[in-house]
Amino acid sequence: MSQSWMQGYTSDIEYTAGYYREQEPAFLNLSAIMHGVEPVLIDKSFTYCELGCGMGHTALIMAANYPQGKFIAVDFNPAHISQAKRMAEEAGLDNIEFLELSFEDLVNDYSLLPLCDFITFHGIYTWVNDENRQFLTDICKQHLKSGGLVYNSYNAQPGWAAVAPLQKTLNLLSQQYSGNSLERFSSAVGFINEFRELKPRYFEFNATMLEPRLNNIKNSDPSYLVHEYLHEGWQALYFSDVAKKMSQAKLDYVGLANPAEAYSYTIIPDKFKQQLAKLEDFSAREMIKDLAYNTSFRKDLYSRGGRRIDAQRQVQLLNSMSWVLTSSKEQSEFTFNLSVGEATGNVETYKKVIKALAKKPLTTKELEKATKTPTSNLIQTLMFLYGSNKISLKNNLKKTNNVSKLNKVLAAESINQRQALAIAAGEIGTAMLLNPIELAFLNHHLESDSKGSKATSIAETMLEELSSKGLSLTISGKTYEGDKMKKHLKEMEKSWINDTLPRMQEMGCV
Ligand SMILES: C[S@@+](CC[C@H](N)C(=O)[O-])C[C@H]1O[C@@H](n2cnc3c(N)ncnc32)[C@H](O)[C@@H]1O
């Protein structure tokens, strides 16, 4: 099974298709602004590179949402690239290029990649080996423009300290078995489960940390687990080591990639703040924070010489941004998960902002007037709502039909879909998550639309289709057949027509 192009990376099982909002240009820019760094200009053309794009889902949606950007998505797995390329072609997206190349190829031939404003790698850094981690730095060094932003997410220490031996053991055990990665991984897990009954001390002494991981292994998609546990170079990393490596590419740490994280200091207890204040070095401070909160995953944002900005410039940049409500207008619970714990805020301010946005999208400046909230409180409220995906930024650029063309292609994938899948939402430059049934409804809706005939009932068409194939309907582990299946589909159709479809139209998905 060991093919040399894999470089110790497990590639016989395709990765799951996911959408990662943190990689969006607007999300990264807003994070930069809130951490005090000048953003990249994105209202005109810009260049974006995603390294290790997997099935290309994030890159495809971003390309559809940002027609002014040029996107390059790289992965060495031909199965990933061929699928992603096919979808881009079917959707007629001409601002994205998928390259079947390794990180090493990019380092060896400078001409393969242009200078970029953004370089992002999500779910890569921990899973490749040291040599490839160096290639990633070298690519940033060679191809990031001055002022450009880099996003890097990885499994972090000390959160994995107790679990790393389990990863190592599963990796080693899986090499003893035959079959593809899924089969070998499953045999390794089977061995560990039997072994645990003998009460090995490692499992007993580290139970608090291991239990959630073992549950995660029980409940997660095996295609994801193979990628989490079977790569030879897998390493959970210390922030300081990552930051040191990134500095070789003249990259300065900006902060965690989430604008709400700019407020994390406000919820750190005072005594802890005093401890942190004794440390000058940012790496030492991050290390202490990671110890305090037992961080196991980091999403870091770096900048290459981005200008530091003050509060006045932050407000200037934020004032003209428009906000759209993307969650319920009836909300009363406002708690937000940050890297340093749970944040709350003034419930009345959240309610006022949500009430105002429920009527129509408003700019920061307009919201300030409408809610009579002081600027600094309003900005904090907006960042918590945006960071937790309750509001989005309105995309004010000229619309193209790229979004609807891509969503048609994605909806047609509903046949093979067993998990929620994101589709592009052009009005807000982000994505909307649809469960497989909603996706199938969208597919039928678009198909009947393009044939110019309105299907009498999507539920009936689906029922016929499922029945003719002898299939039943399984939702959240419950299976529906016959009349029960019909009743369930009818109910789902109602909520699709009354709720999902109008929301999709409002968000610019269709
Ligand atoms: C864990 S997946 C993450 C995919 C995607 N970024 C996501 O989060 O859904 C890692 C991806 O990196 C690719 N990859 C790993 N090593 C690579 C290398 N040396 N060169 C290019 N791609 C690589 C794999 O093929 C895989 O698609």
PDBQT file of the ligand as one rigid body, heavy atoms in Angstrom, charges set to zero:
ROOT
HETATM    1  C1  LIG A 601      -6.854  16.048   6.741  1.00  0.00    +0.000 C 
HETATM    2  S1  LIG A 601      -7.047  16.482   5.072  1.00  0.00    +0.000 S 
HETATM    3  C2  LIG A 601      -7.686  18.125   5.185  1.00  0.00    +0.000 C 
HETATM    4  C3  LIG A 601      -8.387  18.544   3.948  1.00  0.00    +0.000 C 
HETATM    5  C4  LIG A 601      -9.070  19.915   4.013  1.00  0.00    +0.000 C 
HETATM    6  N1  LIG A 601      -8.135  20.974   4.223  1.00  0.00    +0.000 N 
HETATM    7  C5  LIG A 601     -10.125  19.887   5.092  1.00  0.00    +0.000 C 
HETATM    8  O1  LIG A 601      -9.860  20.379   6.193  1.00  0.00    +0.000 OA
HETATM    9  O2  LIG A 601     -11.192  19.349   4.815  1.00  0.00    +0.000 OA
HETATM   10  C6  LIG A 601      -5.375  16.794   4.540  1.00  0.00    +0.000 C 
HETATM   11  C7  LIG A 601      -5.206  16.930   3.044  1.00  0.00    +0.000 C 
HETATM   12  O3  LIG A 601      -3.849  17.265   2.757  1.00  0.00    +0.000 OA
HETATM   13  C8  LIG A 601      -3.405  16.522   1.620  1.00  0.00    +0.000 C 
HETATM   14  N2  LIG A 601      -1.944  16.363   1.732  1.00  0.00    +0.000 N 
HETATM   15  C9  LIG A 601      -1.278  15.705   2.710  1.00  0.00    +0.000 A 
HETATM   16  N3  LIG A 601       0.054  15.760   2.497  1.00  0.00    +0.000 NA
HETATM   17  C10 LIG A 601       0.218  16.468   1.362  1.00  0.00    +0.000 A 
HETATM   18  C11 LIG A 601       1.364  16.852   0.610  1.00  0.00    +0.000 A 
HETATM   19  N4  LIG A 601       2.571  16.517   1.013  1.00  0.00    +0.000 N 
HETATM   20  N5  LIG A 601       1.180  17.586  -0.503  1.00  0.00    +0.000 NA
HETATM   21  C12 LIG A 601      -0.077  17.936  -0.910  1.00  0.00    +0.000 A 
HETATM   22  N6  LIG A 601      -1.196  17.577  -0.258  1.00  0.00    +0.000 NA
HETATM   23  C13 LIG A 601      -1.057  16.859   0.871  1.00  0.00    +0.000 A 
HETATM   24  C14 LIG A 601      -4.162  15.214   1.725  1.00  0.00    +0.000 C 
HETATM   25  O4  LIG A 601      -4.290  14.559   0.488  1.00  0.00    +0.000 OA
HETATM   26  C15 LIG A 601      -5.505  15.644   2.307  1.00  0.00    +0.000 C 
HETATM   27  O5  LIG A 601      -6.441  15.918   1.299  1.00  0.00    +0.000 OA
ENDROOT
TORSDOF 0
